[in-house]
Amino acid sequence: MIARIWTGAARAADADAYEEYMREVALSGYANVTGNRAVLMLRRARDDDRTGFTMVTVWDGMENVIAFTGPDPERAVFYPATNGSS
């Protein structure tokens, strides 16, 4: 098994909307990828008016990660907004 970890941050004022977007778009997107076993989203308020997010995904193997990311497994995968918002 392979664990993939991504970290990012949003302005505190945007954190709820970002979390909702991630739940609706990204988490459901991971669920449909062959070889993805689990996804966990963590959220933590920071001291700099930002909210940190950490995504942990668990995969059957590196070949599944590469099928998801493309040839560079270190590259972030971004899900487009489905409702026209950014």
Secondary structure, DSSP 8 states (H G I E B T S, - for coil): -EEEEEEEEEEGGGHHHHHHHIIIIIIHHHHTSTTEEEEEEEEEE-TTSEEEEEEEEEES-HHHHHHHH-S-TTS------SSS--
